[in-house]
């Protein structure tokens, strides 16, 4: 004779076998999201670090160019601007090789501005009546997360960096 249904149900509710598997099944989506979030955050900060280093390299290169090619208050010489953009994006002035970040597709987000700091200067800037030229290189590139490759929609994020230095010439 089979036991009554009520008895089987009460035995099933009192049983503890399989509770660990149920707890894991409930927590696994949260733990997976936490893992992928940590990986994505690490990738974002690595990209930001690489971009900051790249912008500093470009600023340092631009600051060592002759003052005549980095005019105070005007755009840099056309060839020099292209070299700075290539140095920021590729790590060399010839625009060859892979970009510093794999998802960096164009150099349209790289801006080069030159401003003047007026005042009576001595030394290097005494011969320049407009004052000291300060070059600022900034970059803003769209960040492409890993999850975008899976077809998940993600908000538009940008990695940004900026550096500036006085133009000192060679």
VOPAGU-2260 file (C-alpha; in pm, 1 decimal, decimal comma):
REM VOPAGU-2260
SITE   aa  ch    i         X         Y         Z
SITE  UNK   A    0       0,0       0,0       0,0
SITE  UNK   A    1     131,8     343,5     -88,2
SITE  UNK   A    2     166,7     611,9     173,6
SITE  UNK   A    3     -74,5     904,1     160,9
SITE  UNK   A    4      22,4    1208,2     -45,0
SITE  UNK   A    5      26,7    1428,2     264,2
SITE  UNK   A    6     293,5    1210,5     423,8
SITE  UNK   A    7     513,8    1222,7     108,6
SITE  UNK   A    8     484,2    1600,9      86,0
SITE  UNK   A    9     583,8    1650,0     450,5
SITE  UNK   A   10     886,1    1419,1     402,7
SITE  UNK   A   11     988,7    1614,6      91,2
SITE  UNK   A   12     968,0    1949,2     275,2
SITE  UNK   A   13    1174,2    1816,2     567,6
SITE  UNK   A   14    1448,2    1675,2     344,1
SITE  UNK   A   15    1773,7    1875,7     327,2
SITE  UNK   A   16    1940,5    1688,4      42,3
SITE  UNK   A   17    1986,8    1913,8    -259,9
SITE  UNK   A   18    1954,6    2242,3     -69,0
SITE  UNK   A   19    2311,4    2340,1    -159,9
SITE  UNK   A   20    2232,8    2289,7    -527,4
SITE  UNK   A   21    1924,3    2509,1    -500,4
SITE  UNK   A   22    2121,2    2781,7    -320,8
SITE  UNK   A   23    2388,8    2769,7    -589,8
SITE  UNK   A   24    2125,2    2790,5    -862,9
SITE  UNK   A   25    1980,0    3099,5    -695,2
SITE  UNK   A   26    2316,6    3272,2    -643,9
SITE  UNK   A   27    2489,7    3177,7    -969,9
SITE  UNK   A   28    2339,1    3459,7   -1184,0
SITE  UNK   A   29    2440,6    3719,0    -923,5
SITE  UNK   A   30    2793,8    3578,5    -893,8
SITE  UNK   A   31    2831,4    3564,0   -1272,9
SITE  UNK   A   32    2720,3    3926,2   -1307,8
SITE  UNK   A   33    2962,3    4026,4   -1033,6
SITE  UNK   A   34    3248,3    3843,8   -1207,0
SITE  UNK   A   35    3180,4    3998,2   -1549,6
SITE  UNK   A   36    3131,8    4340,8   -1390,9
SITE  UNK   A   37    3471,9    4318,3   -1220,6
SITE  UNK   A   38    3638,5    4211,5   -1545,9
SITE  UNK   A   39    3468,1    4494,3   -1737,7
SITE  UNK   A   40    3564,2    4752,6   -1477,2
SITE  UNK   A   41    3924,8    4633,7   -1490,7
SITE  UNK   A   42    3926,0    4661,4   -1871,1
SITE  UNK   A   43    3786,4    5014,3   -1852,5
SITE  UNK   A   44    4052,0    5129,6   -1606,2
SITE  UNK   A   45    4326,8    4962,6   -1810,8
SITE  UNK   A   46    4202,9    5148,8   -2119,3
SITE  UNK   A   47    4196,9    5473,7   -1924,4
SITE  UNK   A   48    4552,6    5415,3   -1801,0
SITE  UNK   A   49    4676,4    5342,8   -2154,8
SITE  UNK   A   50    4500,3    5653,3   -2290,0
SITE  UNK   A   51    4646,1    5876,2   -2016,9
SITE  UNK   A   52    4994,3    5747,3   -2098,8
SITE  UNK   A   53    4935,3    5798,3   -2471,5
SITE  UNK   A   54    4814,9    6156,8   -2426,1
SITE  UNK   A   55    5115,5    6236,4   -2207,0
SITE  UNK   A   56    5347,2    6098,1   -2475,6
SITE  UNK   A   57    5179,0    6314,1   -2739,3
SITE  UNK   A   58    5200,1    6623,6   -2520,0
SITE  UNK   A   59    5565,7    6561,5   -2444,7
SITE  UNK   A   60    5639,4    6521,7   -2817,4
SITE  UNK   A   61    5447,6    6838,7   -2907,3
SITE  UNK   A   62    5620,8    7038,6   -2633,7
SITE  UNK   A   63    5962,6    6951,4   -2778,1
SITE  UNK   A   64    5880,5    7083,9   -3126,5
SITE  UNK   A   65    6010,8    7423,0   -3242,4
SITE  UNK   A   66    5801,3    7714,9   -3124,3
SITE  UNK   A   67    5745,4    7817,6   -3487,6
SITE  UNK   A   68    5563,1    7486,0   -3552,7
SITE  UNK   A   69    5351,4    7517,7   -3238,9
SITE  UNK   A   70    5240,1    7880,9   -3272,4
SITE  UNK   A   71    5090,0    8058,0   -2979,4
SITE  UNK   A   72    4711,5    8071,4   -3011,5
SITE  UNK   A   73    4700,8    7896,9   -3348,2
SITE  UNK   A   74    4682,0    7543,5   -3475,9
SITE  UNK   A   75    4998,1    7334,4   -3487,9
SITE  UNK   A   76    5174,6    7284,9   -3819,5
SITE  UNK   A   77    4975,1    7035,0   -4024,9
SITE  UNK   A   78    5245,3    6769,3   -4034,3
SITE  UNK   A   79    5313,5    6804,1   -3661,9
SITE  UNK   A   80    4947,3    6766,1   -3572,1
SITE  UNK   A   81    4931,9    6440,9   -3769,2
SITE  UNK   A   82    5247,7    6317,9   -3596,4
SITE  UNK   A   83    5106,6    6396,0   -3252,5
SITE  UNK   A   84    4780,3    6215,3   -3335,4
SITE  UNK   A   85    4973,6    5913,6   -3464,6
SITE  UNK   A   86    5193,6    5907,5   -3156,0
SITE  UNK   A   87    4891,8    5917,2   -2928,1
SITE  UNK   A   88    4700,9    5646,3   -3113,7
SITE  UNK   A   89    4976,7    5412,0   -3232,0
SITE  UNK   A   90    5276,0    5492,8   -3013,6
SITE  UNK   A   91    5484,7    5609,0   -3312,0
SITE  UNK   A   92    5479,2    5907,9   -3548,0
SITE  UNK   A   93    5452,9    5697,3   -3864,2
SITE  UNK   A   94    5099,7    5568,7   -3784,0
SITE  UNK   A   95    5205,9    5208,1   -3831,2
SITE  UNK   A   96    5119,5    4900,4   -3634,0
SITE  UNK   A   97    4823,3    4829,5   -3413,6
SITE  UNK   A   98    4656,3    5103,3   -3209,4
SITE  UNK   A   99    4734,6    5112,3   -2840,1
SITE  UNK   A  100    4379,5    5001,0   -2763,6
SITE  UNK   A  101    4222,3    4733,9   -2981,6
SITE  UNK   A  102    3887,8    4913,2   -3003,6
SITE  UNK   A  103    4043,6    5249,1   -3104,4
SITE  UNK   A  104    3926,0    5277,4   -3464,7
SITE  UNK   A  105    3983,0    5645,1   -3559,0
SITE  UNK   A  106    4185,4    5938,3   -3434,7
SITE  UNK   A  107    3896,9    6185,8   -3460,2
SITE  UNK   A  108    3870,0    6212,7   -3081,2
SITE  UNK   A  109    4221,2    6358,0   -3042,2
SITE  UNK   A  110    4230,5    6735,6   -3000,5
SITE  UNK   A  111    4543,2    6953,7   -3000,1
SITE  UNK   A  112    4512,3    7312,6   -2880,2
SITE  UNK   A  113    4778,5    7574,3   -2818,5
SITE  UNK   A  114    4709,4    7863,9   -2585,1
SITE  UNK   A  115    4922,8    8159,3   -2477,5
SITE  UNK   A  116    5021,4    8258,7   -2130,0
SITE  UNK   A  117    5102,6    8631,0   -2156,0
SITE  UNK   A  118    5328,3    8819,8   -1929,9
SITE  UNK   A  119    5675,8    8950,9   -1914,0
SITE  UNK   A  120    5887,3    8640,9   -1957,3
SITE  UNK   A  121    6259,3    8594,5   -1937,9
SITE  UNK   A  122    6477,7    8319,9   -2076,1
SITE  UNK   A  123    6331,1    8103,9   -2350,9
SITE  UNK   A  124    6009,3    8305,8   -2391,1
SITE  UNK   A  125    6161,9    8656,2   -2375,5
SITE  UNK   A  126    6184,2    8666,9   -2757,3
SITE  UNK   A  127    5816,2    8576,3   -2800,4
SITE  UNK   A  128    5593,1    8880,5   -2754,7
SITE  UNK   A  129    5275,6    8670,0   -2731,2
SITE  UNK   A  130    5407,5    8481,1   -2431,7
SITE  UNK   A  131    5456,9    8117,0   -2350,5
SITE  UNK   A  132    5279,3    7865,5   -2570,2
SITE  UNK   A  133    5109,0    7583,4   -2381,3
SITE  UNK   A  134    5005,4    7278,7   -2579,9
SITE  UNK   A  135    4711,6    7070,1   -2459,0
SITE  UNK   A  136    4642,1    6726,1   -2601,3
SITE  UNK   A  137    4311,6    6564,0   -2512,6
SITE  UNK   A  138    4148,8    6245,3   -2630,7
SITE  UNK   A  139    3802,5    6098,8   -2595,7
SITE  UNK   A  140    3738,8    5758,3   -2747,6
SITE  UNK   A  141    3431,0    5539,1   -2725,1
SITE  UNK   A  142    3475,4    5240,9   -2494,9
SITE  UNK   A  143    3363,2    4907,1   -2637,7
SITE  UNK   A  144    3281,3    4657,5   -2361,6
SITE  UNK   A  145    3332,1    4283,2   -2393,1
SITE  UNK   A  146    2960,2    4223,8   -2349,9
SITE  UNK   A  147    2886,2    4422,0   -2665,9
SITE  UNK   A  148    3027,0    4128,1   -2862,4
SITE  UNK   A  149    2750,1    3911,1   -2717,7
SITE  UNK   A  150    2484,6    4143,8   -2855,2
SITE  UNK   A  151    2396,7    4302,8   -2523,3
SITE  UNK   A  152    2311,4    4670,4   -2541,4
SITE  UNK   A  153    2534,4    4883,3   -2323,8
SITE  UNK   A  154    2527,7    5257,2   -2256,1
SITE  UNK   A  155    2767,8    5476,1   -2447,2
SITE  UNK   A  156    3087,9    5519,4   -2247,9
SITE  UNK   A  157    3395,2    5721,6   -2338,3
SITE  UNK   A  158    3749,2    5696,8   -2209,7
SITE  UNK   A  159    3892,5    6047,4   -2168,9
SITE  UNK   A  160    4236,3    6190,1   -2094,0
SITE  UNK   A  161    4408,7    6527,8   -2114,0
SITE  UNK   A  162    4762,9    6656,9   -2060,2
SITE  UNK   A  163    4936,9    6988,8   -2116,8
SITE  UNK   A  164    5289,6    7125,2   -2125,5
SITE  UNK   A  165    5473,1    7442,2   -2220,1
SITE  UNK   A  166    5624,3    7438,8   -2570,1
SITE  UNK   A  167    5998,9    7447,6   -2516,8
SITE  UNK   A  168    6131,5    7375,2   -2863,9
SITE  UNK   A  169    6440,0    7173,1   -2931,0
